[in-house]
Amino acid sequence: MDTPRVGIPDHLASRMTMAEQHEYLRDRIGRRRLLRVGALAAGTAAGAGLLSSGGATADTTTSPAGTGGAAPGFLPSPSATRVNGSLVAPFGRHLAFGSDPRTRMTVSWQVPLPVRNPYLRVGLKPWDLGRKVGAEVRPLHTPSLTAKLPAVDQYYLHASLERLRPGTTYYYGVGHNGFDPADARNLGTVGTFRTAPAGAERFVFTAFGDQGVSYDALANDQLILGQNPAFHLHAGDICYADSSGHGSSSDTYDARVWDQFLAQTETVASRVPWMVTTGNHDMEAWYSPHGYGGQSARWTLPDNGIDPEKSPGVYSFRYGNVGVVALDANDVSYEIRANTGYTGGAQTRWLDRRLGALRAEKDIDFVVVFFHHCAFSTTKAHASDGGVRDAWVPLFDKHRVDLVVNGHNHVYERTDALRAGAVRRRVPAGESVSSVRDGIVYVTAGGAGRALYDFPVPDSHEGHVADLESVSSYHWEKGGAKAAEEVEWSRVRYTGFSFLAVEVTTGNRPELRVTALAETGERVDHFTVTR
């Protein structure tokens, strides 16, 4: 018989922040399961060495990063402890840079059941994976949040590498007792990654937001792989395990969608560092007060932001002559307010300092910022977020940011060069723009694979230009109201699945050569940013 839906009464829904939802769920669900889990804990204590890191015994009663402390509900099923490790294959491998991409890389993966002594092998040749590094295990338990969803136990593993050689290709494999990637039978699972160069050199990076699991998402991934990017930026709304994304108490999430997503993305993310930030669909209240405990379990991102556990999507890194900054726009959004203001302004203060520090580095030519909610977009679905405009656009102008990439709106849209939100220079497809003299170009690259939105006016893109003097749109005001506005900055609009590919050059006249590609491979926009 179906169990009743576990949730929060509707009369409380509109008044609760993400932190309040987390506390409510933990109190109502966690306590009710305590007695049942207590019996499970007693039966599992003898097998504490099952999940281990670096040869040492791991404490399987400890909750993953960002979950707010130990929780018996994170114990693995005792029936799983009897599975032979040779029958369990790792999957969902994904890479992420450490705070210094020249010398640090993290390899993350998943196993469907608990395993003994998980590890990473790494070397300079595919047949020589002599270095062995123990993996950290972050088990994640999701209770049955609705009558239709089962409880789910997931096991995420992470191995962080340091003191790597800059500009070097490494080969790696992941395994555990019973599954050795160096075994001839498993050589097909060996992957590669390349560290950032010691100095500036030409490279390509790619970007999009709002991916999910779909044929179109898979098609975009394979086209991205063909660009041979040094890294990929994912501007939030990663897998849509939470399909509603309202940040409200009625939201529920199917944790199994993450398994599908990581398996789908592995063909690219196992070779290309997949640098993510948080969108509104990535707030999952059960795991932590601000909903990011699940992301902290599944990803290891640079820890140089404001708080890697509380705000895992806030960080920065440098690759060659480009500084990249990732932000969590849930903190400043006027539209979706479950986490609005949760950092108490700390993220915005950090952003000001970090942009200033990057601009002070003489070897950095360009600064790229990516986050989820749009500062400038005209779709009927979300349009522009006034909270982003109020908090961060003045800082982008102050520090002369070169390119801003957003998601949230499931389309491709690109502005003219803006300063203080006003057009300083029209930038048709194929044009060059100086970020110092002319202003900042803002790109919405939300066509990664989720169902598309539409514009209030016709598309206008390369090969199909339909310029308009202005577009009737709106932006979100403080308090959640919509304010109508006529905008002149919507220069390119494309309703289709797509992504960005950015070629970075060096020398006396460095450039960002930005191209938008549809999932068919057709170019729908291109422009160049200079300084």
Stockholm file with secondary structure:
# STOCKHOLM 1.0

chainA/1-531         MDTPRVGIPDHLASRMTMAEQHEYLRDRIGRRRLLRVGALAAGTAAGAGLLSSGGATADTTTSPAGTGGAAPGFLPSPSATRVNGSLVAPFGRHLAFGSDPRTRMTVSWQVPLPVRNPYLRVGLKPWDLGRKVGAEVRPLHTPSLTAKLPAVDQYYLHASLERLRPGTTYYYGVGHNGFDPADARNLGTVGTFRTAPAGAERFVFTAFGDQGVSYDALANDQLILGQNPAFHLHAGDICYADSSGHGSSSDTYDARVWDQFLAQTETVASRVPWMVTTGNHDMEAWYSPHGYGGQSARWTLPDNGIDPEKSPGVYSFRYGNVGVVALDANDVSYEIRANTGYTGGAQTRWLDRRLGALRAEKDIDFVVVFFHHCAFSTTKAHASDGGVRDAWVPLFDKHRVDLVVNGHNHVYERTDALRAGAVRRRVPAGESVSSVRDGIVYVTAGGAGRALYDFPVPDSHEGHVADLESVSSYHWEKGGAKAAEEVEWSRVRYTGFSFLAVEVTTGNRPELRVTALAETGERVDHFTVTR
#=GR chainA/1-531 SS CCCCCCCCCHHHHTTCCHHHHHHHHIIIIITTTHHHHHHHHHHHGGGGGGSEETTEECCTTSCCTTSCSCCGGGCCCGGGGGSCGGGCCCEEEEEEECSSTTTCEEEEEEESSCCSSCEEEEESBTTBCCEEEECEEEEEEECCCSTTCCCEEEEEEEEEECSCCTTCEEEEEEEBTTBCTTSGGGGGGCEEEECCCSSCCCEEEEEECCCCSSHHHHHHHHHHHTTCCSEEEECSCCSCSBSSCCCSTTCCBCTHHHHHHHHHHHHHHTTSCEEECCCGGGCCTTTSTTSCHHHHHHCCCCSCSSCTTTCTTCEEEEETTEEEEECCGGGTCSSSCSSTTTTTTHHHHHHHHHHHHHHHCTTCCEEEEECSSCSSCCCSSSCEEHHHHHHTHHHHHHTTCCEEEECSSSSEEEECEEETTEEEECCCTTCEEETTTTCBEEEEECCSSSCCCCCSSCCBBTTBCCCCSCEEEEEECTTSCEEEEEESCEEEEECSCEEEEEEECCSSSCEEEEEEEETTSCEEEEEEEEC
#=GC SS_cons         CCCCCCCCCHHHHTTCCHHHHHHHHIIIIITTTHHHHHHHHHHHGGGGGGSEETTEECCTTSCCTTSCSCCGGGCCCGGGGGSCGGGCCCEEEEEEECSSTTTCEEEEEEESSCCSSCEEEEESBTTBCCEEEECEEEEEEECCCSTTCCCEEEEEEEEEECSCCTTCEEEEEEEBTTBCTTSGGGGGGCEEEECCCSSCCCEEEEEECCCCSSHHHHHHHHHHHTTCCSEEEECSCCSCSBSSCCCSTTCCBCTHHHHHHHHHHHHHHTTSCEEECCCGGGCCTTTSTTSCHHHHHHCCCCSCSSCTTTCTTCEEEEETTEEEEECCGGGTCSSSCSSTTTTTTHHHHHHHHHHHHHHHCTTCCEEEEECSSCSSCCCSSSCEEHHHHHHTHHHHHHTTCCEEEECSSSSEEEECEEETTEEEECCCTTCEEETTTTCBEEEEECCSSSCCCCCSSCCBBTTBCCCCSCEEEEEECTTSCEEEEEESCEEEEECSCEEEEEEECCSSSCEEEEEEEETTSCEEEEEEEEC
//
